[in-house]
Amino acid sequence: MSSEPEATVRHTPTGQRAERKRHAIVDAARDIFIRHGYEVGVDTIAAEAGVSKVTIYNHFGSKEALFIAVIVDALDEALDVTLTESKKHLVDSADPRAALLGTAAALVDGVTQPSVLALRNLVTGELRRFPELGAAWRERGPQRIAAAMRPVLRAMVKRGELRIPDMELALQQFFGLTLYPHFAVSSYGGAIEPRLARRLISQGVDMFLSYYRSAGSLSEE
């Protein structure tokens, strides 16, 4: 599967110095992949990171594994704070609309960072050759977001605020109304203008609630 030969013997480095080198490699690789695409050579990444090619293979084993590490690092960096913020909106607000508006805004802010969108487009372009890149993206991105939202939406159902017979369908519809338009537009080099992004969130949440808000919750307003 590898596009470049792996080192014959891999000695995974450990310790603080090795960890600093690993971070330097991942940071350099992210920048180079975004600027030049996946076809860039490991020699170029090594030069940018200030390490040898052997050091990269000792840390990661292959260019594919390095790219997966870049994906994981970028999504963790973008989503760790985002998911904390979205959970806060979902848990702290007694108003389902306010909770979902805050959640959607936090998620959009996280996933529309230019580096995240650029990496997503790179992953999409390499899926046929390396399907494991898509698996890494789904695990660290969409699946983490869904896992954070699922229990809170269930709590809203239990409180009688929402009526959701199919949770997985509802999650996909919520993302489709608020997040996925950004992915579609970025795939051909565009970006959604901020005012339109805010309208997508507000009207997307309203459309979601128009279908899933329970009759009892509506009658109380």
Buried (B, 14 or more C-beta within 10 A) or exposed (E): EEBEEBBEEEEEEEEEEBEEBBEBBBBBBBBBBBEEEBEBBBEBBBBBBEBEBBBBBBBBBBBBBBBBBBBBBBBEBBBEEBBEBBBBBBEEBEEBBEBBBBBBBBBBBBBBBEBBBBBBBBBBEBEEEBEBBBBBBEBBBBEBBBEBBBEBBEEBBEEEBBBBEEBEEBBBBBBEBBBBBBBEBBEEEEEBEEEEBBEBBBEBBBBBBEEBBBEEBEEEE
